[in-house]
Amino acid sequence: MRVLIVSWEYPPVVVGGLGRHVHHLATELAAAGHEVVVLSRRPTGTDPSSHPTVTHIAEGVLVVAVAEDPPHFDFGEDMLGWTLAMGHAMVRAGVGLSKGGIGDGWTPDVVHAHDWLVAHPAIALAEYFDVPLVSTLHATEAGRHSGWLSGKMNRQVHSVEWWLANESDWLITCSASMRDEVAELYGPDLPSISVIRNGIDVTTWSYRDREPRTGPARLLFVGRLEYEKGVQDAIAALPKIRRSHPGTTLVVAGEGTQFEWLREQARVHRVARSVTFLGNLDHTELLGWLHGADAIVLPSRYEPFGIIALEAAAAGTPLVTSTAGGLGEAVVDGVTGLSFQPGDVAGLVSAVRELLDEPDAAQDRARAARARLTDDFDWRQVAEETAQVYSGAKRRVRHPLARPQIPQRPLPDRG
């Protein structure tokens, strides 16, 4: 099968878990014998005049990376303008695949979109090639803001997500909680929705048992520094954890819009000297911190999946996570990790204390978490299930779409 994947992230441009997901999916599909083209973008700061569209084959995948077009928008300040400009460049490159140019007359059997930022090019190219459109929705704007879409930009993003969901011929979500969320937000006339979990390549994450702790405990958070990731709850919990386990530190790896606010929260809770912000880490650095931590704490208030939980499990790092969304499905409380309700600081404190007080039990759970990865989160299985969706997707009859409903209340608690 000839597959055109459209994603705003693909190595070397990786912003978060979406980029890693698309990379593994594309390479596994190619390894299974499918012809895969990924349509993505070049790094920020490139433009068509000096950095034209670049194509290269990596791991059996033809990568078509477009430059910013035009290079005058800033994602943080002109998000929709930036997104539409990227989409225009992607459409031109995608159409060029069939014109005997960069793709030498190549045409897809299916178009696979990843998130709202590529809605415009994905919908346009599926229509141009007259093939089914499959869309993976990795998160929702309403979910990221607890159901409240008070700002103009929030409502615009929600509207594009709704449009993509309703224009698709099949939808994929990474967890059952995301499936329910998508059905509630964008229904009732949606296509079929399949739940296909994220996967992990355990060979790239060397496992290591925890050494007996000889000094203060070391806690680690990895993720985007956004409110929904709940880092503020880990910071709020730290003073209480330090009372029973003096000297405990928290290392925060990642970047995001809430960096300054989180630093202020550390000062407010009088743990500024015990909280270290590292910024983004490369793979080797991340693996080193995972091996050195007594536990990874993932206190998300909203989490469609949480791929870092799988990466930590692969490295042997004991898990303490909220039950938000996909985390509640990826981590089995008391078996592969310890869990608490989203936003429950007292529950977070209790889980961390239990883990630190019972290191042998923590080690047993870490081993169970690693063992579960090869059974339930194998990328080959993810690719096979995705290919089955491709085969089943048929182009639906298009009807005029009504205007989307804008949620004005909190989403149900899926913790």
C-alpha positions as CSV (number, residue, x, y, z in Angstrom):
1,M,0.0,0.0,0.0
2,R,1.2,3.5,-0.8
3,V,0.8,5.8,2.2
4,L,1.2,9.6,2.4
5,I,1.7,10.6,6.1
6,V,1.3,14.3,6.8
7,S,2.8,15.6,10.0
8,W,4.2,18.9,11.3
9,E,6.9,17.0,13.2
10,Y,9.3,14.4,11.8
11,P,13.0,14.0,12.6
12,P,15.1,16.1,12.7
13,V,12.1,18.4,13.6
14,V,10.7,16.9,16.8
15,V,8.7,19.1,19.2
16,G,7.2,16.3,21.4
17,G,5.8,12.8,21.4
18,L,4.0,13.2,18.1
19,G,7.2,13.5,16.1
20,R,8.6,10.3,17.7
21,H,5.3,8.5,17.1
22,V,5.1,9.4,13.4
23,H,8.8,8.4,12.9
24,H,8.3,4.9,14.4
25,L,5.0,4.3,12.7
26,A,6.5,5.3,9.3
27,T,9.6,3.2,9.6
28,E,7.6,0.2,10.8
29,L,5.2,0.5,7.9
30,A,8.1,0.7,5.5
31,A,9.7,-2.3,7.1
32,A,6.4,-4.2,6.5
33,G,6.6,-3.5,2.8
34,H,4.4,-0.5,2.4
35,E,5.5,2.5,0.3
36,V,5.7,5.4,2.7
37,V,6.1,9.1,2.0
38,V,6.2,11.5,4.9
39,L,5.3,15.1,4.1
40,S,6.7,17.3,6.9
41,R,8.6,20.6,7.4
42,R,12.1,21.8,7.6
43,P,13.5,23.4,10.8
44,T,12.3,26.9,11.8
45,G,14.2,29.7,10.0
46,T,14.3,28.1,6.5
47,D,12.5,29.7,3.5
48,P,11.8,28.6,-0.1
49,S,14.3,31.0,-1.7
50,S,17.4,29.8,0.2
51,H,16.2,26.4,1.5
52,P,13.9,24.7,-1.0
53,T,11.9,21.5,-0.4
54,V,14.3,18.7,0.5
55,T,13.7,15.0,-0.1
56,H,15.7,12.1,1.2
57,I,15.2,8.5,2.0
58,A,15.7,7.5,5.7
59,E,15.1,4.0,7.0
60,G,13.0,3.1,3.9
61,V,10.8,6.2,4.1
62,L,10.8,9.0,1.5
63,V,10.8,12.2,3.6
64,V,9.6,15.4,1.9
65,A,10.4,18.4,4.1
66,V,9.0,21.8,3.1
67,A,10.5,25.2,4.1
68,E,8.6,27.9,5.9
69,D,6.4,29.8,3.4
70,P,6.7,32.7,3.9
71,P,9.3,32.9,6.7
72,H,7.7,35.9,8.3
73,F,5.4,34.2,10.9
74,D,6.3,33.3,14.4
75,F,4.5,30.2,15.7
76,G,4.1,31.6,19.2
77,E,2.6,34.9,18.0
78,D,0.9,34.0,14.6
79,M,0.0,30.4,15.1
80,L,-2.8,30.2,12.6
81,G,-1.0,32.2,10.0
82,W,2.1,30.1,10.5
83,T,0.1,26.9,10.2
84,L,-1.7,28.0,7.1
85,A,1.5,29.0,5.4
86,M,3.0,25.6,6.3
87,G,-0.1,24.0,4.9
88,H,0.2,25.9,1.6
89,A,3.8,24.7,1.1
90,M,2.8,21.1,2.0
91,V,0.0,21.1,-0.6
92,R,2.3,22.2,-3.4
93,A,4.9,19.6,-2.4
94,G,2.2,16.9,-2.2
95,V,0.7,17.7,-5.5
96,G,4.2,17.6,-6.9
97,L,4.4,13.9,-6.0
98,S,2.1,13.1,-8.9
99,K,3.6,15.5,-11.4
100,G,6.7,13.5,-12.2
101,G,8.8,15.8,-10.0
102,I,10.0,14.9,-6.5
103,G,8.0,11.7,-6.3
104,D,8.4,10.7,-10.0
105,G,4.7,10.4,-10.5
106,W,3.9,8.8,-7.2
107,T,0.3,8.7,-5.9
108,P,-1.0,7.4,-2.6
109,D,-3.7,4.9,-1.7
110,V,-4.4,6.7,1.6
111,V,-3.5,10.0,3.3
112,H,-2.8,9.9,7.1
113,A,-3.0,13.2,9.0
114,H,-1.5,13.7,12.5
115,D,-3.3,16.5,14.4
116,W,-5.0,19.7,13.5
117,L,-1.9,21.6,12.3
118,V,-1.9,19.6,9.0
119,A,-5.7,19.6,8.6
120,H,-5.7,21.9,5.5
121,P,-3.0,20.1,3.5
122,A,-4.2,16.6,4.5
123,I,-7.9,17.3,3.5
124,A,-6.8,19.0,0.3
125,L,-4.5,16.2,-0.8
126,A,-7.0,13.4,0.1
127,E,-9.5,15.3,-2.1
128,Y,-6.9,15.9,-4.9
129,F,-5.9,12.2,-5.0
130,D,-9.5,11.0,-4.3
131,V,-8.3,8.6,-1.6
132,P,-9.4,8.0,2.0
133,L,-8.3,10.3,4.7
134,V,-7.3,8.7,8.0
135,S,-6.6,11.1,10.9
136,T,-4.9,10.4,14.2
137,L,-6.0,12.9,16.9
138,H,-3.2,13.0,19.5
139,A,-4.9,15.6,21.7
140,T,-7.7,18.2,21.7
141,E,-7.8,21.9,22.4
142,A,-10.8,21.4,24.7
143,G,-9.0,18.7,26.6
144,R,-5.9,20.8,27.0
145,H,-8.0,23.5,28.6
146,S,-10.4,21.4,30.7
147,G,-13.2,22.0,28.3
148,W,-13.1,25.8,28.5
149,L,-12.5,27.5,25.2
150,S,-12.7,31.1,26.3
151,G,-10.2,32.6,23.9
152,K,-10.6,33.3,20.2
153,M,-7.6,31.2,19.3
154,N,-8.8,28.3,21.4
155,R,-12.1,28.3,19.5
156,Q,-10.4,28.5,16.2
157,V,-8.2,25.6,16.9
158,H,-11.2,23.6,18.2
159,S,-13.0,24.4,14.9
160,V,-10.1,23.1,12.8
161,E,-10.0,19.9,14.9
162,W,-13.7,19.4,14.5
163,W,-13.4,20.0,10.7
164,L,-10.6,17.4,10.4
165,A,-12.5,14.8,12.4
166,N,-15.6,15.2,10.3
167,E,-13.8,15.3,7.0
168,S,-11.9,12.1,7.8
169,D,-12.9,8.7,6.6
170,W,-11.5,6.9,9.7
171,L,-10.1,8.2,13.0
172,I,-7.4,6.8,15.3
173,T,-6.9,7.7,19.0
174,C,-4.1,6.4,21.2
175,S,-6.4,5.6,24.2
176,A,-10.0,4.7,25.0
177,S,-10.3,7.9,27.0
178,M,-9.3,9.9,23.9
179,R,-11.8,8.0,21.8
180,D,-14.6,9.0,24.2
181,E,-13.4,12.6,24.3
182,V,-13.3,12.9,20.5
183,A,-16.8,11.3,20.1
184,E,-18.2,13.8,22.6
185,L,-16.5,16.8,21.2
186,Y,-16.9,16.3,17.4
187,G,-19.8,13.9,17.0
188,P,-22.4,12.7,16.2
189,D,-21.6,12.1,12.5
190,L,-18.0,10.9,12.9
191,P,-16.5,8.0,11.0
192,S,-15.3,4.8,12.7
193,I,-12.8,5.4,15.5
194,S,-10.0,2.9,16.3
195,V,-8.0,2.9,19.5
196,I,-4.3,2.1,18.6
197,R,-1.8,2.6,21.4
198,N,1.5,4.3,21.0
199,G,4.4,1.9,20.8
200,I,8.0,1.8,21.9
201,D,11.2,0.3,20.6
202,V,12.7,-1.2,23.7
203,T,16.1,-1.8,22.0
204,T,16.8,1.9,22.2
205,W,16.2,2.2,25.9
206,S,18.7,0.1,27.9
207,Y,17.1,-1.3,31.1
208,R,18.8,-0.8,34.4
209,D,17.7,-1.9,37.9
210,R,17.9,0.8,40.6
211,E,20.9,0.7,42.8
212,P,20.2,0.9,46.6
213,R,19.7,4.5,47.5
214,T,22.6,5.9,49.6
215,G,21.6,9.6,49.6
216,P,18.6,11.9,49.1
217,A,15.9,10.7,46.7
218,R,15.9,12.0,43.2
219,L,12.6,12.5,41.4
220,L,12.3,13.3,37.7
221,F,9.7,14.9,35.5
222,V,10.0,14.8,31.6
223,G,7.5,16.6,29.4
224,R,6.3,19.9,28.1
225,L,6.1,22.7,30.6
226,E,2.4,23.4,30.2
227,Y,-0.4,23.6,32.9
228,E,-2.1,20.3,31.8
229,K,1.2,18.4,32.5
230,G,0.7,19.1,36.2
231,V,4.3,20.0,37.1
232,Q,2.9,22.5,39.5
233,D,1.4,19.6,41.5
234,A,4.8,17.9,41.8
235,I,6.4,21.1,43.0
236,A,3.5,21.6,45.5
237,A,4.1,18.0,46.8
238,L,7.8,18.3,47.2
239,P,7.9,20.2,50.6
240,K,5.7,17.4,52.2
241,I,7.9,14.7,50.6
242,R,11.0,16.3,51.9
243,R,9.6,16.3,55.5
244,S,9.5,12.5,55.5
245,H,12.5,12.1,53.1
246,P,14.8,15.0,53.7
247,G,16.9,16.2,50.8
248,T,14.6,14.9,48.1
249,T,15.1,16.8,44.8
250,L,13.0,17.2,41.7
251,V,14.5,17.5,38.2
252,V,12.3,19.0,35.5
253,A,13.3,18.2,31.9
254,G,11.4,20.0,29.1
255,E,10.4,23.4,27.8
256,G,7.1,25.2,27.5
257,T,5.1,28.4,28.0
258,Q,4.8,27.9,31.8
259,F,8.5,27.8,32.6
260,E,8.7,31.1,34.4
261,W,5.4,30.4,36.3
262,L,6.7,27.0,37.4
263,R,10.0,28.6,38.6
264,E,7.9,31.0,40.6
265,Q,5.8,28.1,42.1
266,A,9.1,26.6,43.3
267,R,9.9,29.8,45.1
268,V,6.3,30.1,46.5
269,H,6.6,26.6,48.0
270,R,10.2,27.3,49.2
271,V,11.8,24.5,47.2
272,A,13.6,26.6,44.6
273,R,17.0,25.1,45.5
274,S,15.6,21.6,45.3
275,V,14.0,22.0,41.8
276,T,16.3,22.0,38.8
277,F,15.1,22.9,35.3
278,L,17.1,21.2,32.6
279,G,15.4,22.2,29.4
280,N,15.1,19.7,26.6
281,L,17.3,16.6,26.6
282,D,18.7,14.5,23.7
283,H,18.2,10.8,23.9
284,T,21.5,10.0,25.6
285,E,21.0,12.7,28.2
286,L,17.4,11.6,28.9
287,L,18.5,8.0,29.3
288,G,21.2,9.0,31.8
289,W,18.6,10.9,33.9
290,L,16.1,8.0,33.7
291,H,18.8,5.6,34.9
292,G,19.8,8.0,37.8
293,A,16.3,8.8,39.1
294,D,14.6,6.9,41.9
295,A,11.3,7.5,40.2
296,I,9.7,9.5,37.3
297,V,6.7,11.5,38.4
298,L,4.1,12.3,35.7
299,P,1.3,14.3,37.4
300,S,-0.6,15.2,34.2
301,R,-4.1,16.7,34.6
302,Y,-4.7,15.9,30.9
303,E,-2.9,13.3,29.0
304,P,-4.1,11.6,25.8
305,F,-1.4,8.9,26.3
306,G,2.0,9.9,27.8
307,I,4.7,8.1,25.8
308,I,7.4,9.1,28.3
309,A,5.8,6.6,30.7
310,L,6.7,3.8,28.2
311,E,10.3,5.2,27.8
312,A,10.8,5.3,31.5
313,A,9.5,1.8,31.9
314,A,11.9,0.6,29.2
315,A,14.8,2.2,31.1
316,G,13.7,0.6,34.4
317,T,12.6,3.8,36.1
318,P,9.9,3.3,38.7
319,L,6.6,5.1,37.7
320,V,4.5,7.4,39.8
321,T,1.7,8.8,37.5
322,S,-1.7,10.3,37.6
323,T,-4.6,8.4,36.1
324,A,-5.3,11.1,33.6
325,G,-6.4,9.8,30.2
326,G,-4.0,7.4,28.6
327,L,-1.7,7.3,31.7
328,G,-4.5,5.4,33.5
329,E,-4.4,2.8,30.7
330,A,-0.6,2.6,30.3
331,V,0.1,2.2,34.0
332,V,-1.5,-0.5,36.1
333,D,-1.7,0.8,39.6
334,G,0.2,-1.4,42.1
335,V,1.4,-3.7,39.3
336,T,3.5,-1.6,36.9
337,G,3.6,1.6,38.9
338,L,1.8,3.7,41.5
339,S,-1.1,6.1,40.5
340,F,-3.1,8.9,41.9
341,Q,-6.0,11.1,40.8
342,P,-5.2,14.1,38.6
343,G,-4.7,17.2,40.7
344,D,-4.5,15.2,44.0
345,V,-1.3,16.5,45.6
346,A,-1.9,14.5,48.7
347,G,-2.3,11.3,46.6
348,L,1.0,12.2,44.8
349,V,2.8,12.6,48.1
350,S,1.4,9.3,49.4
351,A,2.5,7.4,46.2
352,V,6.0,8.8,46.2
353,R,6.5,8.1,49.9
354,E,5.3,4.5,49.4
355,L,7.7,4.0,46.5
356,L,10.7,5.4,48.5
357,D,9.8,3.4,51.6
358,E,9.5,0.1,49.7
359,P,12.3,0.0,47.2
360,D,12.0,-3.8,46.6
361,A,8.4,-3.5,45.7
362,A,9.2,-0.5,43.4
363,Q,11.8,-2.6,41.7
364,D,9.3,-5.4,41.1
365,R,6.9,-3.0,39.6
366,A,9.6,-1.6,37.3
367,R,10.4,-5.1,36.0
368,A,6.7,-5.8,35.4
369,A,6.4,-2.5,33.5
370,R,9.3,-3.3,31.3
371,A,8.0,-6.8,30.6
372,R,4.6,-5.4,29.6
373,L,6.1,-3.3,26.9
374,T,6.9,-6.2,24.6
375,D,3.4,-7.6,24.9
376,D,1.2,-4.5,24.6
377,F,3.3,-1.7,23.1
378,D,5.2,-3.1,20.2
379,W,5.6,-0.8,17.2
380,R,5.2,-3.7,14.8
381,Q,1.8,-4.4,16.2
382,V,1.0,-0.7,16.1
383,A,1.9,-0.6,12.4
384,E,-0.1,-3.8,11.6
385,E,-3.2,-2.3,13.3
386,T,-2.8,1.0,11.5
387,A,-2.4,-0.8,8.1
388,Q,-5.7,-2.6,8.8
389,V,-7.4,0.8,9.3
390,Y,-5.9,1.9,5.9
391,S,-7.3,-1.2,4.2
392,G,-10.8,-0.7,5.8
393,A,-11.1,3.1,5.2
394,K,-13.3,4.1,2.2
395,R,-13.9,7.6,1.0
396,R,-17.2,8.8,2.5
397,V,-19.9,10.8,0.8
398,R,-19.3,14.4,1.7
399,H,-22.3,16.4,3.0
400,P,-22.4,20.1,4.0
401,L,-21.1,20.5,7.5
402,A,-22.9,22.5,10.2
403,R,-20.9,24.8,12.4
404,P,-19.1,23.1,15.3
405,Q,-20.4,23.3,18.8
406,I,-18.0,25.2,21.1
407,P,-17.8,23.5,24.6
408,Q,-18.4,25.9,27.4
409,R,-18.1,23.5,30.4
410,P,-15.5,21.2,31.8
411,L,-15.1,17.8,30.2
412,P,-16.0,14.8,32.2
413,D,-13.2,13.5,34.5
414,R,-11.6,10.6,32.7
415,G,-9.0,10.0,35.4
